Amino acid sequence: EIGDAGRYHCQASNKDAVAGSTVNSDPAVVLVNRPPKIEPPLPETVYGFVGELLPLTCTFTGHPRAEGSWCKLNNGRCVSKPTNCAWTAADAADNVSVSTIL
């Protein structure tokens, strides 16, 4: 889990040791990565008219921070990226929005 990230050290001691003879390792930093996730799922169909705003937003999370973009598909392959995308960032998630239908 992301909450497990932090600094850790190993500590060793034994019951027969002289008082205060506990030893600690140098700290180790633990980083927890999480693959990008799109949530909630995108709608299957969004309708709009030429020149009007299109409320199509992709919200995603990931660690390290994910990057996003829109891509027009043709037979399942990316054929072009729209130039009218707006990028916004929020505290918990990032969004990529298509702002206008050209």
ABEGO torsion letter per residue (X at the ends): XAAABEBBBBBBBBAABBBGABBBBBBBBBBBBBBBBBOBBBBABBBBBBGBBBBBBBBBBEOBBBBBBBBBBBGGBBABBBAABBBBBBAABBBBBBABBX
